[in-house]
Structures are given as structure tokens and as C-alpha cells.
Amino acid sequence: MSYFSVTILGCGSATPTLRHNPSAQLLRYRQHSMLIDCGEGTQLQMRRFGCSFSKITDVFLSHLHGDHFLGLPGLLSTMALHDIGGRVTIHTFAEGAELIDKVLSLVCRERSYQLDFNIIDPANPGIVYSDSQLEVEAFPLYHRVPCVGYIFREKPKKRHINGEAAKYFGVPHYAMESLRDGADLVLPDGRVIENSRLTTDPDPVMSYAYCSDTAFDPRVAEAVKGVHTIYHEATYGDDMAIKAKPRGHSTARQAARIAAMAEASRLIIGHYSKTVEDTSVLVQQATEVFPSVTAANEGLVIEL
């Protein structure tokens, strides 16, 4: 598995079916495991697909409809039961933090880990997580209740040292890091060797956008412009398009329009209505607008 991947744990909508679980995804980035939404049955799905809950550091909730967070109290209780240590941060709205804290005060008072809340203002989201390598940005979605999506974006990577060139110019060891950062080399005699002669381009940065429940809106495309892989809800097919906007949802074709407008490389569709029995129909409709479409399914691993 790559160092940056997403496992689909649930890709159904509000009514659970025997085909799909409610929304949940596990994003792995290097040493981090991060949950994106946590619908009912998420911890069972994690066991089913070999995902360890002991490594979860962050939970990013898109909104407070039950099919996106009702699995969280049970998961957090199980983590306490197994004496999982460390720190878990839940990224949610103020109302979500209050609700989850109250539920846990009743069902999971004693915890082996430290539980923190990072409060997101849905009217003014932005960077909600940042470390030396990864940044997570929240952006508005357009549902029936306050809702945000998330972009998981690698930070710029360092350049690669050209070993032969470095040896030829006698680059000292202490100068290597500054070369990786893009600096030129200044020799003791004052000559300047351009960085491009001593290094090669860095590896491309990867990015993943999670567009949870939302009606079609060009502002979503603008928010995720340039993201490599987009997960976008596709609750309905063309036959149910009339229900999408009033319910704050999108069709597969509309999800594809967002991916095309955002100039993405890949689209993953999910959050299927209970009425959707054949996701290949949704893929066919979406690919009429955008060429690279994959239907989410439980257990699918998206490697970035």
C-alpha cells in the first residue's frame, strides 16, 4: 500500500442497506490514520478491512446528520475499552463537540486517550490541520444543514540531489539541505552554481478532496480546483435528478461536472441512495462528462 491512501468503509446514504454502510473513510498518510466521517458500523468495517483503530489520530466530521457520525461514540468507547493511548482530535462544529462530549459522558466516562475537539466555523472554515508534510483545509458545502468538505494536501516536497553533479562540484555535506530547499551553491571562490545544475525536480504533491453531502454548486469546483482525486457524493442518477437539489444532494452527472470544472485527474463517486441498485449506471452517466470515474464500494482502496 502506498504512503497516501484512502479506504472506503461506507459509501451509502442515510438509510443503511445490505449493499452499503453509511459514510466513513480511513485516510492513511505516512504514520497517520485519519477518519473522515464515521457512520454506523464503522468500527466493524475497520475490522473487516484490516484497519487498526489504535492508530487513529484525527476524525474529520463533515456535518451532523446521523449517517455521518453515529458510529463515533461506539468507536471511541471501543478504543477506551482496549486502553488505546495517545491523543484523538475530533474536527467538528461547536454543536458537534457539545453533543459528542455529552454522549461520551454517559457511555464512556473513563478514557485511556486524550480527546480533543478542534472547532470549525462552518461559515468561515479554512486550515484545520497542519504538520510538516500534510495540510487539511475545510471548505463549505451546500446541504440542508451546515456542512463542510475537506482537502488533504501534501505540502511542497524537497528537490532531489543530483549525486554526480554534487560530487563534481564538491558540494559539502552541510550544504545538501539548502540545495534540497532550492538554494544555489556558493563556492569558496565566490562562484555561484545554480540549483538546477545540482538537483532535480521534487516528486509531485498529491491531494484528495472529500465532498460530502452537497447540492451541485460551482463554488465547490472552485474550492477544490486542481485537486488530484475528488470524492464527490452522487446520491442519485439522472432518473431521480428532480429530487437532488431540494434534498441538498447531487447526481452522478453533476459530480462529474464538478470534477471537470475543477480539472481533477480522478473522480470517486459515492453516498448512494437506497434506490441505487446498480452503480455502473451512475458511472456511465458520469463518464459522459468526465473520463476517469470510479464507483466507491466498501473495501475499495484509493492509492494516491
N, C-alpha and C positions, 0 to 999 in steps of 0.2 A: 504494500500500500504506500502511496506517495505521502510526503510530509504534510500535504494540504489536501484534505478530502472531506466529503460530506456523506453521511449515511442517512438515507431516508428511513425513519422509524414509523412515520404515519403520514399519509397524504390524502386522507378523506376529509369531508367537511363535517358539519355539526352532528348529523345523525350517523353513529357508527354502523358499519355494515360488516358482513362476513368477508368482504373483499378488502376493506381498508380500515386502518386505525385513524383516529383524529391526528391533527397536525403535530409533528415533532421531527426534529432533525438533530443529528450529532455532528458537529464540525470538529475535526481534529486538525490542529496546526502545531507541528513540532511536538512540544511536550504538553500542549494544552488540549483539553477536551471541553467543548462548549456546547450546551444545549440551546437550540433555537425552538422556542415554544415547547410545550410539554402537555399534550393532550392525554386523555385517559389511556391507561395501559402502556405508557411509555417505558416504565421500568421492565415490564415483561418483554417488550420489543427489544430493549437493550440486551437482555439475557438471550433472546432468540438469535440475535445477530452478533453476539460476541463483543458487545460494547461494555466496558467497565465503568460502573458509576463511581468508582473510587477515585477516578481521575478528573471528575468534573470540577471546573474552577468557576465557571460562569454560566448563567442561564439568562437568555435574552427573550423576553416576552413581547410579542407584537401587540396584543391587546387583551382585554379581559373577558372575552367570550369563553364559555366553559371548555369548548373543544380545543382551546389553545393553552389552557393552564391547569385544568382539573387533575392532571396526573402528577402535578408538582408536590402537593402535600404528601402523597404516598411515597414518592421517590425520596424526598428529604427525610421522611420517617425511617425508611429502609436504610438510608445512609447512616443515620444515627444508631439504628439497631446493630449495624455492623461496625460501629466505632470508627467510622471514616474520619480522619483528621483533616487538618488544613483549613482552608477558607473557601466559602462559596459565596459569590456575589450574584444577586438577582437584579437584573436591569429591568425596571418596570415603572409604571406611573405611581404617583403617591397613593392613589386608591388601591392599587395592586399590592403595594408594600403593606398597607394597613390591613387589607383582607388576609393576605398570606400570613402575616405575623399573628393575627388573631386566631386563625385556624391552627397554626402550629402551637400556639399557647395552650390549646386544648388537647391536641393529639400527639405533640412531640415537644414537650417542655424541656427535656434534657437532651442536649445535642453535643456530640463529640467534636464537631467542627464549628468554626465561627461563621455565622450567617450575616452577611451584609446586604444592604439594599442601595443600589445606585438609582436615584430618582430621575426619571426622564420627563421633561415637559413636552407633551405631545404637540403643543403649539410652537415650540421652539427647540426641536431636537438638534442634534449635532454629534460631535465625537463623544462616545460613551465609554470607550475603552482604548487604551494605547499602551504598548510596550515597545521594546527596541526594534521589533520586527513586524508587528501587526497593529492595525488600527481598525476600529469598528465605528461606523457612522450610522446614526439613526436618521431617518427621513420620513416625512408624512405620507401616509396612505389615506385613501378616501373611502372609508367604510361607514357603517351606521353608528359606530361609536369611535372614540379616539383610537387611532391605530398607527403604528409605525412599521416601516421595513428596516432592514439592516444591510449595510455593505461591509463585508470583511475584506480588507485590502492590505496586501503586503506593502511595507514601506520600501523605498528605493534600496536596491542592493548595491553592494560594493563592486568595483571593477575587478577584473582578473589580471594578475601579474603575468606578463609575458616572460617566462623564465629565461629564454635565450637572450632576449634584449636586456633583461636586468643583469645577467651575467656579463654581457658585452660592455655595458656602461658602468659596471662595478657598483651597482646600487647597494648601499649599505643596508643592513637588516632593519635599522631603526627608521628608514625612510619608506619601508614597504606599506605601512598602514596609510600614510598620507597619499601614496600613489593609488591605493585602493579607493581612497576618498576623492580622487580626481585631480590631485595637485600635480604640478610639474616638478621635475627634479632639477635642483640647482647644484651643479658640481662645484668642488672647491675652487676651481679656477674661474668661476663666475658664469660658465656656460649653462644655458637652460635647455634641458631636454624635455620636449613636450610629452605630456602624459600619454597621448595617443600612440607614441612610439614604444612605450613601456608596458602598456596594459591593453586588454581587450574589453569589449563591452560587457556590462553585467548581465546576469540572467534576467529575463523578463519578469516583472512583478505580476502576480496573479490576483484575481479579485472575484468575489462571489456576492451576489445580491439576493436577498430573501424578500420577496414582495408577497406578503401575506394577503389577507382579505382586503380587496380594494376594487372599486369600480374602475373602469377604464378612464384614465386621465393622463394627458400628455405630460403633466408635471412629474409623474412617476418616471417616464422615459428620461426627462431632463435630469432627475436626481441620480439615476443610475447610468448616465451617459458614459460610455467607454468601459463599463464593467465587462469582464470576460464572460462569465457564466451567470445567467439570471434564472432564479426560480421564481415563477410568477403563477399565482393562482389561476386556474382555468376551471371554475366550478361548473360551467355549462358548455354545451355545444351550441351550434347555430340554431337548433330546433327549440332551445329554451332561452334564446337571446333576450327576449322581451322581459324576462324576469331578472336579468343580471343587474342592471343599473338600480332599480328600486330596492334591491336587496344588498346593494353595495358590493357586488361581485363582478367578475369578468368572464367572458367566454374564451375558449382556446384561441380563436382568431384574434381577439383583442389582445391577449397576452403576446401573441406573435407580433402584432403591430408595435407594442411597447419594445420588444426585443429589437425589431428592425429600426425603430426611431432612435434607440439607444446605441445602435451599432455594436451590439454584442456579438460574441462568437458562438454562443450556445444558449439554448433555452430549455429549461426543465419545467414542465407543467404539472400541476397537482391540485390538491384541495377539491377533489371531485365530488359533485353532488351524488347523493344516494341513487339518483336516477340514471347515472352513467354506468353502463354495464360493459362497454367496450371502449377502452381508452384509445384504441387505434383510430377510431373515428375522429377524436379530438386532435390527434397528431396529424391526421390527413388535412383537417381544416386549417391547423396552424401552419403546416408546411406550404400551404398555398400563399402564405405571406412571408414566412421566414424559413430558410432552408434547413437549419440544424435544430431539430426539436426532439426531445426525449420525454416520454411519459414516465413520471415518477411512479415507483412501486416500492412497497416495503422491502427493505434489504438492498435496494439499489445503492451502490457506492459511486459517487461522483468524484473522480480524481482530477485535481486542478494542477 
